[in-house]
Amino acid sequence: MSAQDTNGSMKKTSMRTPLGRVRNLGSAHGGTSDFFRQRVTAVAMILLIVPVIVVIMSMLGRNQAGAAAILGSPLVAVILILFVIASVWHMKIGMQVVLEDYITDEKLKLALIIANTFFSAAVGLASIYAILKLSSGV
């Protein structure tokens, strides 16, 4: 975009907000990485959902010892841990985008984003701990 200044020469104008100019953010600077990461985690979950469903279906109708035998396999543990990591990361990114888009108070937004990060970490760590505990048979 161009405009003439008072002495007749052309100067370049911007459609960015002052805050956007200061942060150097704008089109394809902030949201692209979140968009890409969310798509990557979605693809990972799509690829991992079939083995996870197979594991769950194989445990149907078994007693605790039978389920523990299935979950005791290192391959099953790795598949489940990868699925947990992908889904928790996907959840964290999605919730953070919602918070950034719809919460206007900056202090509240920061507090909620921090809470979202801690909640996601807690869910992920608890899930991974449970999988490791089940797979080790302890």
TORRO-920455 format. One record per atom (N, C-alpha, C): residue number from 1; residue in one letter; x, y, z. Coordinates in Angstrom, 3 decimals, decimal comma. Atoms other than C-alpha are relative to their C-alpha. Example, Ala and Ser with C-alpha at 12.3 -4.5 7.8 and 13.67 -1.06 7.14 Angstrom:
2
+-----+------+----------+----------+----------+
| pos | code |       c1 |       c2 |       c3 |
+-----+------+----------+----------+----------+
|   1 |    A |    0,890 |   -1,190 |    0,000 |
|   1 |    A |   12,300 |   -4,500 |    7,800 |
|   1 |    A |    0,900 |    1,200 |    0,000 |
|   2 |    S |   -0,820 |   -1,190 |   -0,060 |
|   2 |    S |   13,670 |   -1,060 |    7,140 |
|   2 |    S |   -0,770 |    1,090 |    0,730 |
+-----+------+----------+----------+----------+
% end
This chain:
138
+-----+------+----------+----------+----------+
| pos | code |       c1 |       c2 |       c3 |
+-----+------+----------+----------+----------+
|   1 |    M |    0,835 |   -1,169 |    0,000 |
|   1 |    M |    0,000 |    0,000 |    0,000 |
|   1 |    M |    0,880 |    1,232 |    0,000 |
|   2 |    S |   -0,783 |   -1,231 |    0,052 |
|   2 |    S |    1,321 |    3,452 |   -0,818 |
|   2 |    S |   -0,917 |    1,198 |    0,167 |
|   3 |    A |    0,736 |   -1,255 |   -0,170 |
|   3 |    A |    0,247 |    6,960 |    0,041 |
|   3 |    A |    0,972 |    1,146 |   -0,183 |
|   4 |    Q |   -0,857 |   -1,170 |    0,163 |
|   4 |    Q |    1,571 |   10,453 |   -0,685 |
|   4 |    Q |    0,087 |    0,739 |    1,324 |
|   5 |    D |   -0,119 |   -0,822 |   -1,197 |
|   5 |    D |    3,016 |   12,424 |    2,191 |
|   5 |    D |   -0,134 |    1,469 |   -0,393 |
|   6 |    T |    0,277 |   -1,421 |    0,241 |
|   6 |    T |    2,856 |   16,221 |    2,467 |
|   6 |    T |    0,871 |    0,604 |   -1,085 |
|   7 |    N |   -0,846 |   -0,584 |    1,047 |
|   7 |    N |    5,774 |   16,922 |    0,092 |
|   7 |    N |   -0,156 |   -0,711 |   -1,342 |
|   8 |    G |    0,319 |    0,607 |    1,280 |
|   8 |    G |    4,332 |   14,730 |   -2,662 |
|   8 |    G |    0,692 |   -1,312 |   -0,283 |
|   9 |    S |   -0,673 |    1,269 |    0,267 |
|   9 |    S |    6,637 |   11,725 |   -2,392 |
|   9 |    S |   -0,857 |   -1,151 |    0,528 |
|  10 |    M |    0,778 |    1,175 |   -0,386 |
|  10 |    M |    5,224 |    8,230 |   -2,056 |
|  10 |    M |    0,644 |   -0,648 |    1,222 |
|  11 |    K |   -0,519 |    0,739 |   -1,151 |
|  11 |    K |    5,559 |    6,478 |    1,294 |
|  11 |    K |   -0,825 |   -1,269 |    0,159 |
|  12 |    K |    0,652 |    1,292 |   -0,174 |
|  12 |    K |    4,712 |    2,924 |    2,176 |
|  12 |    K |   -0,780 |    0,004 |    1,311 |
|  13 |    T |    0,805 |    0,112 |   -1,210 |
|  13 |    T |    1,869 |    2,401 |    4,647 |
|  13 |    T |   -0,268 |   -1,472 |    0,268 |
|  14 |    S |    0,211 |    1,374 |   -0,401 |
|  14 |    S |    1,030 |   -0,733 |    6,540 |
|  14 |    S |   -1,412 |   -0,171 |    0,528 |
|  15 |    M |    1,309 |    0,290 |   -0,543 |
|  15 |    M |   -2,235 |   -2,393 |    7,448 |
|  15 |    M |    0,118 |   -0,673 |    1,358 |
|  16 |    R |   -0,205 |    0,605 |   -1,305 |
|  16 |    R |   -0,687 |   -3,850 |   10,603 |
|  16 |    R |   -0,358 |    0,976 |    1,113 |
|  17 |    T |    0,253 |   -0,827 |   -1,173 |
|  17 |    T |   -1,690 |   -2,622 |   14,000 |
|  17 |    T |    1,344 |    0,406 |    0,594 |
|  18 |    P |   -1,269 |   -0,378 |   -0,634 |
|  18 |    P |    0,939 |   -0,786 |   16,046 |
|  18 |    P |    0,620 |   -1,150 |    0,804 |
|  19 |    L |   -0,519 |    1,123 |   -0,775 |
|  19 |    L |    1,243 |   -3,809 |   18,349 |
|  19 |    L |    0,580 |   -1,065 |   -0,923 |
|  20 |    G |   -0,501 |    0,973 |    0,965 |
|  20 |    G |    1,686 |   -6,079 |   15,338 |
|  20 |    G |    1,331 |    0,433 |   -0,589 |
|  21 |    R |   -1,282 |   -0,493 |    0,511 |
|  21 |    R |    4,488 |   -3,852 |   14,013 |
|  21 |    R |    1,094 |   -0,167 |    1,048 |
|  22 |    V |   -0,992 |    0,127 |   -1,065 |
|  22 |    V |    6,246 |   -3,897 |   17,394 |
|  22 |    V |    0,411 |   -1,462 |    0,171 |
|  23 |    R |   -0,291 |    1,422 |   -0,186 |
|  23 |    R |    5,976 |   -7,678 |   17,784 |
|  23 |    R |    0,490 |   -0,656 |   -1,287 |
|  24 |    N |   -0,325 |    0,536 |    1,323 |
|  24 |    N |    6,670 |   -8,175 |   14,061 |
|  24 |    N |   -0,795 |   -1,261 |   -0,287 |
|  25 |    L |    0,890 |    1,114 |    0,270 |
|  25 |    L |    3,742 |  -10,548 |   13,923 |
|  25 |    L |   -1,026 |    0,440 |   -1,025 |
|  26 |    G |    1,041 |   -0,288 |    0,977 |
|  26 |    G |    1,081 |  -10,755 |   11,338 |
|  26 |    G |   -0,291 |   -1,270 |   -0,756 |
|  27 |    S |    0,353 |    1,142 |    0,815 |
|  27 |    S |    0,075 |  -13,012 |    8,539 |
|  27 |    S |    1,159 |   -0,990 |   -0,071 |
|  28 |    A |   -0,945 |    1,118 |    0,080 |
|  28 |    A |    1,881 |  -16,352 |    8,742 |
|  28 |    A |    1,210 |    0,162 |    0,904 |
|  29 |    H |   -1,126 |   -0,110 |   -0,918 |
|  29 |    H |    4,097 |  -15,380 |   11,690 |
|  29 |    H |   -0,253 |   -0,698 |    1,321 |
|  30 |    G |    0,243 |    0,561 |   -1,317 |
|  30 |    G |    2,375 |  -16,665 |   14,819 |
|  30 |    G |   -0,825 |   -1,266 |   -0,035 |
|  31 |    G |    0,918 |    1,124 |   -0,018 |
|  31 |    G |   -0,401 |  -19,071 |   13,990 |
|  31 |    G |    0,421 |   -1,167 |   -0,864 |
|  32 |    T |   -0,378 |    1,055 |    0,931 |
|  32 |    T |    1,339 |  -21,088 |   11,303 |
|  32 |    T |    0,628 |   -1,184 |    0,715 |
|  33 |    S |   -0,651 |    1,115 |   -0,692 |
|  33 |    S |    3,482 |  -23,119 |   13,681 |
|  33 |    S |   -1,010 |   -0,809 |    0,807 |
|  34 |    D |    1,049 |    0,718 |   -0,728 |
|  34 |    D |    0,474 |  -23,970 |   15,878 |
|  34 |    D |   -0,851 |   -0,825 |   -0,960 |
|  35 |    F |    0,794 |    0,696 |    1,009 |
|  35 |    F |   -1,518 |  -24,900 |   12,778 |
|  35 |    F |    0,731 |   -1,254 |   -0,476 |
|  36 |    F |   -0,794 |    1,127 |    0,500 |
|  36 |    F |    1,289 |  -27,127 |   11,505 |
|  36 |    F |    0,141 |   -1,080 |    1,067 |
|  37 |    R |   -0,152 |    0,977 |   -1,082 |
|  37 |    R |    1,911 |  -28,800 |   14,885 |
|  37 |    R |   -1,298 |   -0,748 |    0,263 |
|  38 |    Q |    1,267 |    0,674 |   -0,247 |
|  38 |    Q |   -1,768 |  -29,514 |   15,337 |
|  38 |    Q |   -0,295 |   -1,005 |   -1,105 |
|  39 |    R |    0,216 |    0,945 |    1,094 |
|  39 |    R |   -1,920 |  -31,136 |   11,908 |
|  39 |    R |    0,917 |   -1,206 |    0,126 |
|  40 |    V |   -0,943 |    1,109 |   -0,181 |
|  40 |    V |    1,188 |  -33,223 |   12,642 |
|  40 |    V |   -0,501 |   -0,945 |    1,091 |
|  41 |    T |    0,500 |    0,865 |   -1,074 |
|  41 |    T |   -0,279 |  -34,481 |   15,929 |
|  41 |    T |   -1,272 |   -0,717 |   -0,429 |
|  42 |    A |    1,213 |    0,659 |    0,498 |
|  42 |    A |   -3,580 |  -35,217 |   14,190 |
|  42 |    A |    0,359 |   -1,177 |   -0,897 |
|  43 |    V |   -0,435 |    1,093 |    0,868 |
|  43 |    V |   -1,808 |  -37,310 |   11,553 |
|  43 |    V |    0,591 |   -1,131 |    0,845 |
|  44 |    A |   -0,576 |    1,025 |   -0,883 |
|  44 |    A |    0,146 |  -39,117 |   14,296 |
|  44 |    A |   -1,104 |   -0,790 |    0,693 |
|  45 |    M |    1,100 |    0,704 |   -0,668 |
|  45 |    M |   -3,093 |  -39,917 |   16,128 |
|  45 |    M |   -0,766 |   -0,883 |   -0,980 |
|  46 |    I |    0,693 |    0,814 |    1,004 |
|  46 |    I |   -4,718 |  -41,143 |   12,923 |
|  46 |    I |    0,785 |   -1,281 |   -0,268 |
|  47 |    L |   -0,829 |    1,181 |    0,255 |
|  47 |    L |   -1,771 |  -43,484 |   12,298 |
|  47 |    L |    0,032 |   -0,946 |    1,202 |
|  48 |    L |   -0,099 |    0,823 |   -1,206 |
|  48 |    L |   -1,723 |  -44,707 |   15,908 |
|  48 |    L |   -1,339 |   -0,549 |    0,487 |
|  49 |    I |    1,303 |    0,406 |   -0,530 |
|  49 |    I |   -5,474 |  -45,134 |   16,428 |
|  49 |    I |   -0,309 |   -1,465 |   -0,336 |
|  50 |    V |    0,285 |    1,392 |    0,371 |
|  50 |    V |   -5,656 |  -48,456 |   14,571 |
|  50 |    V |    0,712 |   -0,976 |    0,951 |
|  51 |    P |   -0,626 |    0,901 |   -0,970 |
|  51 |    P |   -3,009 |  -50,173 |   16,744 |
|  51 |    P |   -0,583 |    0,141 |    1,411 |
|  52 |    V |    0,601 |   -0,196 |   -1,326 |
|  52 |    V |   -4,557 |  -48,641 |   19,887 |
|  52 |    V |   -1,334 |   -0,738 |    0,076 |
|  53 |    I |    1,289 |    0,714 |    0,017 |
|  53 |    I |   -7,983 |  -50,002 |   18,910 |
|  53 |    I |    0,233 |   -1,515 |    0,021 |
|  54 |    V |   -0,321 |    1,433 |   -0,006 |
|  54 |    V |   -6,421 |  -53,426 |   18,211 |
|  54 |    V |    0,375 |   -0,438 |    1,414 |
|  55 |    V |   -0,400 |    0,328 |   -1,375 |
|  55 |    V |   -4,838 |  -53,394 |   21,698 |
|  55 |    V |   -1,233 |   -0,039 |    0,900 |
|  56 |    I |    1,207 |   -0,052 |   -0,844 |
|  56 |    I |   -8,135 |  -52,381 |   23,336 |
|  56 |    I |   -0,918 |   -1,181 |   -0,312 |
|  57 |    M |    0,866 |    1,127 |    0,380 |
|  57 |    M |  -10,113 |  -54,985 |   21,374 |
|  57 |    M |    0,570 |   -1,340 |    0,486 |
|  58 |    S |   -0,607 |    1,249 |   -0,456 |
|  58 |    S |   -7,619 |  -57,699 |   22,302 |
|  58 |    S |   -0,131 |   -0,193 |    1,503 |
|  59 |    M |    0,166 |    0,114 |   -1,457 |
|  59 |    M |   -8,160 |  -56,936 |   25,994 |
|  59 |    M |   -1,446 |   -0,261 |    0,409 |
|  60 |    L |    1,400 |    0,228 |   -0,335 |
|  60 |    L |  -11,943 |  -57,273 |   25,811 |
|  60 |    L |   -0,235 |   -1,450 |    0,412 |
|  61 |    G |    0,337 |    1,329 |   -0,464 |
|  61 |    G |  -13,225 |  -60,249 |   27,774 |
|  61 |    G |    1,109 |   -0,709 |    0,762 |
|  62 |    R |   -1,093 |    0,630 |   -0,735 |
|  62 |    R |   -9,887 |  -60,940 |   29,447 |
|  62 |    R |   -0,040 |    0,439 |    1,460 |
|  63 |    N |   -0,115 |   -0,388 |   -1,401 |
|  63 |    N |   -9,261 |  -60,939 |   33,153 |
|  63 |    N |    1,205 |    0,925 |    0,168 |
|  64 |    Q |   -1,082 |   -0,940 |   -0,264 |
|  64 |    Q |   -6,702 |  -58,682 |   34,814 |
|  64 |    Q |    1,357 |   -0,566 |   -0,419 |
|  65 |    A |   -1,271 |    0,622 |    0,377 |
|  65 |    A |   -3,851 |  -61,138 |   34,266 |
|  65 |    A |    0,183 |   -0,010 |   -1,518 |
|  66 |    G |   -0,075 |    0,005 |    1,460 |
|  66 |    G |   -4,681 |  -61,416 |   30,551 |
|  66 |    G |    0,261 |    1,383 |   -0,557 |
|  67 |    A |   -0,220 |   -1,381 |    0,433 |
|  67 |    A |   -4,868 |  -57,655 |   30,133 |
|  67 |    A |    1,416 |    0,444 |    0,330 |
|  68 |    A |   -1,370 |   -0,360 |   -0,394 |
|  68 |    A |   -1,596 |  -57,242 |   32,040 |
|  68 |    A |    1,020 |   -0,652 |   -0,933 |
|  69 |    A |   -0,908 |    0,673 |    0,935 |
|  69 |    A |    0,035 |  -59,779 |   29,706 |
|  69 |    A |    0,086 |    0,759 |   -1,322 |
|  70 |    I |    0,001 |   -0,781 |    1,246 |
|  70 |    I |   -1,020 |  -57,749 |   26,676 |
|  70 |    I |    0,730 |    1,319 |    0,202 |
|  71 |    L |   -0,633 |   -1,294 |   -0,268 |
|  71 |    L |    0,031 |  -54,455 |   28,238 |
|  71 |    L |    1,463 |   -0,138 |    0,393 |
|  72 |    G |   -1,389 |    0,234 |   -0,361 |
|  72 |    G |    3,323 |  -56,053 |   29,329 |
|  72 |    G |    0,942 |    0,002 |   -1,181 |
|  73 |    S |   -0,835 |   -0,015 |    1,199 |
|  73 |    S |    4,566 |  -56,060 |   25,761 |
|  73 |    S |    0,627 |    1,379 |   -0,192 |
|  74 |    P |   -0,639 |   -1,301 |    0,231 |
|  74 |    P |    7,156 |  -53,315 |   25,099 |
|  74 |    P |   -0,553 |    0,722 |   -1,229 |
|  75 |    L |    0,554 |   -0,618 |    1,207 |
|  75 |    L |    5,697 |  -52,726 |   21,624 |
|  75 |    L |   -1,333 |    0,674 |    0,300 |
|  76 |    V |    1,292 |   -0,581 |   -0,375 |
|  76 |    V |    2,227 |  -52,135 |   23,066 |
|  76 |    V |    0,211 |    1,255 |    0,843 |
|  77 |    A |   -0,277 |   -1,162 |   -0,851 |
|  77 |    A |    3,654 |  -49,786 |   25,699 |
|  77 |    A |    0,477 |    1,184 |   -0,839 |
|  78 |    V |   -0,506 |   -1,082 |    0,858 |
|  78 |    V |    5,510 |  -47,765 |   23,048 |
|  78 |    V |   -1,131 |    0,612 |   -0,823 |
|  79 |    I |    1,130 |   -0,492 |    0,796 |
|  79 |    I |    2,398 |  -47,495 |   20,863 |
|  79 |    I |   -0,923 |    0,860 |    0,860 |
|  80 |    L |    0,889 |   -0,758 |   -0,881 |
|  80 |    L |    0,260 |  -46,363 |   23,796 |
|  80 |    L |    0,637 |    1,311 |    0,464 |
|  81 |    I |   -0,684 |   -1,225 |   -0,428 |
|  81 |    I |    2,869 |  -43,848 |   24,994 |
|  81 |    I |    0,050 |    1,014 |   -1,136 |
|  82 |    L |   -0,005 |   -0,919 |    1,147 |
|  82 |    L |    3,210 |  -42,368 |   21,502 |
|  82 |    L |   -1,385 |    0,597 |   -0,230 |
|  83 |    F |    1,360 |   -0,505 |    0,166 |
|  83 |    F |   -0,565 |  -42,082 |   21,272 |
|  83 |    F |   -0,334 |    1,038 |    1,072 |
|  84 |    V |    0,244 |   -0,957 |   -1,089 |
|  84 |    V |   -0,742 |  -40,354 |   24,664 |
|  84 |    V |    0,733 |    1,308 |   -0,267 |
|  85 |    I |   -0,777 |   -1,222 |    0,277 |
|  85 |    I |    2,022 |  -37,895 |   23,721 |
|  85 |    I |   -0,662 |    0,803 |   -1,108 |
|  86 |    A |    0,619 |   -0,710 |    1,125 |
|  86 |    A |    0,377 |  -37,033 |   20,388 |
|  86 |    A |   -1,333 |    0,621 |    0,404 |
|  87 |    S |    1,327 |   -0,525 |   -0,336 |
|  87 |    S |   -3,104 |  -36,632 |   21,865 |
|  87 |    S |    0,069 |    1,101 |    1,054 |
|  88 |    V |   -0,131 |   -1,067 |   -1,011 |
|  88 |    V |   -2,004 |  -34,587 |   24,900 |
|  88 |    V |    0,571 |    1,256 |   -0,641 |
|  89 |    W |   -0,572 |   -1,161 |    0,685 |
|  89 |    W |    0,104 |  -32,316 |   22,701 |
|  89 |    W |   -1,068 |    0,665 |   -0,872 |
|  90 |    H |    1,086 |   -0,507 |    0,840 |
|  90 |    H |   -2,822 |  -31,935 |   20,286 |
|  90 |    H |   -1,031 |    0,757 |    0,856 |
|  91 |    M |    0,958 |   -0,638 |   -0,915 |
|  91 |    M |   -5,153 |  -31,119 |   23,197 |
|  91 |    M |    0,536 |    1,340 |    0,498 |
|  92 |    K |   -0,596 |   -1,228 |   -0,532 |
|  92 |    K |   -2,746 |  -28,518 |   24,611 |
|  92 |    K |   -0,003 |    1,112 |   -1,052 |
|  93 |    I |   -0,044 |   -1,002 |    1,073 |
|  93 |    I |   -2,296 |  -26,745 |   21,283 |
|  93 |    I |   -1,405 |    0,521 |   -0,301 |
|  94 |    G |    1,373 |   -0,407 |    0,312 |
|  94 |    G |   -6,035 |  -26,718 |   20,555 |
|  94 |    G |   -0,591 |    0,897 |    1,069 |
|  95 |    M |    0,540 |   -0,816 |   -1,086 |
|  95 |    M |   -6,969 |  -25,362 |   23,965 |
|  95 |    M |    0,703 |    1,345 |    0,070 |
|  96 |    Q |   -0,732 |   -1,264 |   -0,028 |
|  96 |    Q |   -4,229 |  -22,725 |   23,813 |
|  96 |    Q |   -0,482 |    0,935 |   -1,101 |
|  97 |    V |    0,515 |   -0,828 |    1,094 |
|  97 |    V |   -5,497 |  -21,485 |   20,449 |
|  97 |    V |   -1,363 |    0,584 |    0,366 |
|  98 |    V |    1,313 |   -0,491 |   -0,434 |
|  98 |    V |   -9,021 |  -21,227 |   21,864 |
|  98 |    V |    0,174 |    1,110 |    1,028 |
|  99 |    L |   -0,233 |   -1,020 |   -1,026 |
|  99 |    L |   -7,735 |  -19,295 |   24,889 |
|  99 |    L |    0,548 |    1,288 |   -0,611 |
| 100 |    E |   -0,583 |   -1,181 |    0,630 |
| 100 |    E |   -5,648 |  -16,947 |   22,741 |
| 100 |    E |   -1,022 |    0,761 |   -0,839 |
| 101 |    D |    0,977 |   -0,645 |    0,872 |
| 101 |    D |   -8,565 |  -16,268 |   20,407 |
| 101 |    D |   -1,156 |    0,639 |    0,753 |
| 102 |    Y |    1,243 |   -0,435 |   -0,612 |
| 102 |    Y |  -11,384 |  -15,779 |   22,890 |
| 102 |    Y |    0,125 |    0,664 |    1,364 |
| 103 |    I |   -0,184 |   -0,685 |   -1,280 |
| 103 |    I |   -9,913 |  -14,464 |   26,159 |
| 103 |    I |    0,675 |    1,336 |   -0,283 |
| 104 |    T |   -0,534 |   -1,326 |    0,312 |
| 104 |    T |   -9,355 |  -10,710 |   25,951 |
| 104 |    T |    0,876 |    0,575 |    1,105 |
| 105 |    D |   -0,795 |   -0,502 |   -1,110 |
| 105 |    D |   -7,951 |   -9,974 |   29,424 |
| 105 |    D |    1,362 |   -0,697 |   -0,012 |
| 106 |    E |   -1,332 |    0,580 |    0,179 |
| 106 |    E |   -4,176 |  -10,476 |   29,063 |
| 106 |    E |    0,479 |   -0,774 |    1,221 |
| 107 |    K |   -0,447 |    0,710 |   -1,211 |
| 107 |    K |   -3,532 |  -11,465 |   32,697 |
| 107 |    K |   -0,742 |   -1,325 |    0,152 |
| 108 |    L |    0,790 |    1,228 |   -0,069 |
| 108 |    L |   -6,363 |  -13,998 |   32,690 |
| 108 |    L |    0,446 |   -0,979 |   -1,079 |
| 109 |    K |   -0,449 |    0,846 |    1,107 |
| 109 |    K |   -5,202 |  -15,308 |   29,313 |
| 109 |    K |    1,315 |   -0,688 |    0,358 |
| 110 |    L |   -1,281 |    0,573 |   -0,381 |
| 110 |    L |   -1,662 |  -15,812 |   30,614 |
| 110 |    L |   -0,175 |   -1,069 |    1,070 |
| 111 |    A |    0,243 |    0,975 |   -1,074 |
| 111 |    A |   -2,910 |  -17,564 |   33,757 |
| 111 |    A |   -0,640 |   -1,273 |   -0,552 |
| 112 |    L |    0,663 |    1,168 |    0,576 |
| 112 |    L |   -5,169 |  -19,867 |   31,718 |
| 112 |    L |    0,926 |   -0,809 |   -0,902 |
| 113 |    I |   -0,959 |    0,701 |    0,857 |
| 113 |    I |   -2,407 |  -20,701 |   29,233 |
| 113 |    I |    0,993 |   -0,786 |    0,858 |
| 114 |    I |   -0,891 |    0,710 |   -0,917 |
| 114 |    I |   -0,088 |  -21,585 |   32,120 |
| 114 |    I |   -0,723 |   -1,200 |    0,608 |
| 115 |    A |    0,786 |    1,106 |   -0,565 |
| 115 |    A |   -2,843 |  -23,690 |   33,713 |
| 115 |    A |   -0,199 |   -1,106 |   -1,038 |
| 116 |    N |    0,166 |    0,971 |    1,083 |
| 116 |    N |   -3,467 |  -25,396 |   30,354 |
| 116 |    N |    1,277 |   -0,817 |   -0,192 |
| 117 |    T |   -1,279 |    0,694 |    0,158 |
| 117 |    T |    0,235 |  -26,241 |   30,062 |
| 117 |    T |    0,224 |   -0,991 |    1,136 |
| 118 |    F |   -0,182 |    0,893 |   -1,141 |
| 118 |    F |    0,398 |  -27,680 |   33,584 |
| 118 |    F |   -0,996 |   -1,152 |   -0,020 |
| 119 |    F |    1,004 |    1,058 |    0,073 |
| 119 |    F |   -2,841 |  -29,614 |   33,121 |
| 119 |    F |    0,387 |   -1,034 |   -1,054 |
| 120 |    S |   -0,397 |    0,916 |    1,069 |
| 120 |    S |   -1,635 |  -31,104 |   29,843 |
| 120 |    S |    1,192 |   -0,848 |    0,426 |
| 121 |    A |   -1,166 |    0,741 |   -0,479 |
| 121 |    A |    1,700 |  -32,058 |   31,396 |
| 121 |    A |   -0,410 |   -1,036 |    1,042 |
| 122 |    A |    0,445 |    0,936 |   -1,042 |
| 122 |    A |   -0,059 |  -33,653 |   34,386 |
| 122 |    A |   -0,732 |   -1,192 |   -0,603 |
| 123 |    V |    0,734 |    1,097 |    0,650 |
| 123 |    V |   -2,408 |  -35,683 |   32,177 |
| 123 |    V |    0,970 |   -0,915 |   -0,752 |
| 124 |    G |   -0,965 |    0,789 |    0,755 |
| 124 |    G |    0,451 |  -36,794 |   29,943 |
| 124 |    G |    0,901 |   -0,835 |    0,897 |
| 125 |    L |   -0,892 |    0,734 |   -0,903 |
| 125 |    L |    2,786 |  -37,734 |   32,789 |
| 125 |    L |   -0,733 |   -1,099 |    0,754 |
| 126 |    A |    0,778 |    1,023 |   -0,704 |
| 126 |    A |    0,056 |  -39,578 |   34,708 |
| 126 |    A |   -0,323 |   -1,169 |   -0,926 |
| 127 |    S |    0,313 |    1,064 |    0,963 |
| 127 |    S |   -0,921 |  -41,516 |   31,587 |
| 127 |    S |    1,226 |   -0,844 |   -0,318 |
| 128 |    I |   -1,226 |    0,728 |    0,313 |
| 128 |    I |    2,659 |  -42,413 |   30,733 |
| 128 |    I |    0,444 |   -0,837 |    1,201 |
| 129 |    Y |   -0,337 |    0,755 |   -1,211 |
| 129 |    Y |    3,316 |  -43,454 |   34,345 |
| 129 |    Y |   -0,867 |   -1,258 |    0,100 |
| 130 |    A |    0,900 |    1,147 |   -0,082 |
| 130 |    A |    0,250 |  -45,706 |   34,278 |
| 130 |    A |    0,366 |   -1,056 |   -1,032 |
| 131 |    I |   -0,390 |    0,953 |    1,050 |
| 131 |    I |    1,320 |  -47,289 |   30,991 |
| 131 |    I |    1,291 |   -0,724 |    0,374 |
| 132 |    L |   -1,265 |    0,621 |   -0,394 |
| 132 |    L |    4,854 |  -47,886 |   32,254 |
| 132 |    L |   -0,192 |   -0,951 |    1,179 |
| 133 |    K |    0,257 |    0,872 |   -1,153 |
| 133 |    K |    3,559 |  -49,306 |   35,530 |
| 133 |    K |   -0,688 |   -1,293 |   -0,437 |
| 134 |    L |    0,681 |    1,186 |    0,504 |
| 134 |    L |    1,188 |  -51,659 |   33,690 |
| 134 |    L |    0,917 |   -0,877 |   -0,837 |
| 135 |    S |   -0,845 |    0,786 |    0,893 |
| 135 |    S |    3,805 |  -52,700 |   31,169 |
| 135 |    S |    1,160 |   -0,669 |    0,742 |
| 136 |    S |   -1,089 |    0,620 |   -0,762 |
| 136 |    S |    6,430 |  -53,408 |   33,817 |
| 136 |    S |   -0,503 |   -1,111 |    0,920 |
| 137 |    G |    0,593 |    1,039 |   -0,828 |
| 137 |    G |    4,033 |  -55,608 |   35,802 |
| 137 |    G |    0,181 |    0,203 |    1,486 |
| 138 |    V |   -0,242 |   -0,296 |   -1,423 |
| 138 |    V |    4,888 |  -53,916 |   39,096 |
| 138 |    V |   -1,266 |    0,422 |    0,675 |
+-----+------+----------+----------+----------+
% end
